[in-house]
Amino acid sequence: MSDIWSTTQRDSPLRTGLFLYLAALLLQQADPIGAQEHCHVPAQKGKKMEMNMVAGMDNDMEKGCPALSAQHGKPDRLKQLEQNLLKASFQEDNFTVICPNIQTLVIKIKPWFLGLNLSSKSMPSKPRKNKRTHHSMSFPPALVPKWRRSAAEMKLVCIYLNTPCLFQDWKNSSLLNNDILGATLENYSVTNLTEPVEIRFWHNQTLDNSSAICVFWEEGPENGSLGNWNSAGCDTHHQNGVVLCQCNHLTYFAVLLKISSAPIDKAILAPLTYISMVGCSVSAAASLLTILHYLASRKKSRDYTAKIHMNLLGALFLLNVFFLLSGPLASVQSTWLCRGTAAFLQYSLLCCLTWMAIEGFHLYLLLIKVYNVYIRRYVLKLCAVGWGLPALAVVSILIFKEETYGLHIIETDTGYDNATMCWITDKAQDVHYILNVGYAGITILFNMVILVTVMRMLRKLRSNMNSQKERVKKDLVTVLGLTCLLGTTWALAFLGFGVFLIPQLILFTIINSLLGFFICLWYCTIRREPDPSSSTGSSQMTK
């Protein structure tokens, strides 16, 4: 063994190859991937460290997100790069390093600063896999305050990044072309400018304010905490193939692509949340008490109509409970717990819609088609449909597309105080529109036809009666009760546009959060004066 080791030390090719490999690693660290070749660096001396930092970060961007090791906020490497660029000394007016995924520019700002326009079109570039997008920044004279114009010159650092991995917020937001532009002024925090900084992003997409807005990166309150993209202080203007951002401060800017629905006014979100919490709590309690009262009653064996009502109240109870839990559990930061809550919430919603459709079907059999109807084990089959079909749909989604459920963000118009809940994620809105909105639309349309038909029948029956006043009251109670049972109040969900948006949100929240309570009141009202004909007819027609 000693002979082999000594021979290897002296003249083995293995030792020579190992030495060359280690030397290559050291050279790569000193000048990663050949900064002078990989990036475009003008003929400037004494900037080896800065060039290597920029080239090293570009190399990591090329490798992908894991190589960047980004934290929740702005990466420490980017902060360190800013500090080193600000400390760099050079004789020229500017110092530039241009790489495929990152470009840095340090400019000396004179005391008599009159404004500055920068554009990527005037900068040299290296070939890259994807076609380079263009961008520009325009700085007004107000960037340097008057009281600082008599001082010595300052440095302005501008950094362009093209990566989806940096500045990731908890919503995993998507940015236009993954372009990020940032600027920092030496020893001065630029805020509340009288003239805005203008940032332009070129693109080849069809965009407007409903699909893309200008945002800036806002650091988290603590080190390591989540930051977020915010639109406060930035105005968005859409031109032909260009998004113009006018912002009154300096930081990192981008264009946020809005995948979710339009944000809610911050002033209306808090009262809507409060109304929902109170209404759902009252409805859940009323539904549970009504079900317990029914189970304790001795007259429940042959009343099939009441059994259907109780199943609907059971579905509403589950919907209210899981809706109340969806908000607090969203802050637990447990993926599986939130996903399970969201799945049960959608299951409860589908059960409610199904039992509302069953209410309409049963009313059709009871009042419209009253002859020669016999369905064996009627209620049992209705339960299989009312509870089984929604379970089949939700289980199928969990098996084939489990990422459908998770954290859902309810955005406000300012970007602050966003609400979160466990629901269908923004990446699976097709499931929401097809399964929830589509199914609700069909159910409401069917039940509205049934409700109109019943109202016409009541009008014909009461037209020849003398005691109109008393019967009108009873008919009104009947129609209001059927409106709740058939879920036609949910039709308000389809009026959320234009000037109807705010009134629709308020009415929909108040009425439907208290739906279980309204059904409870209606059920107690009709039980005070029982109509034996209805239960007898029900038992004769459906057994």
Disulfide bonds with the S-S distance in Angstrom:
Cys39-Cys99 1.92
Cys65-Cys165 1.87
Cys214-Cys245 1.94
Cys234-Cys247 2.13
Cys338-Cys422 2.24
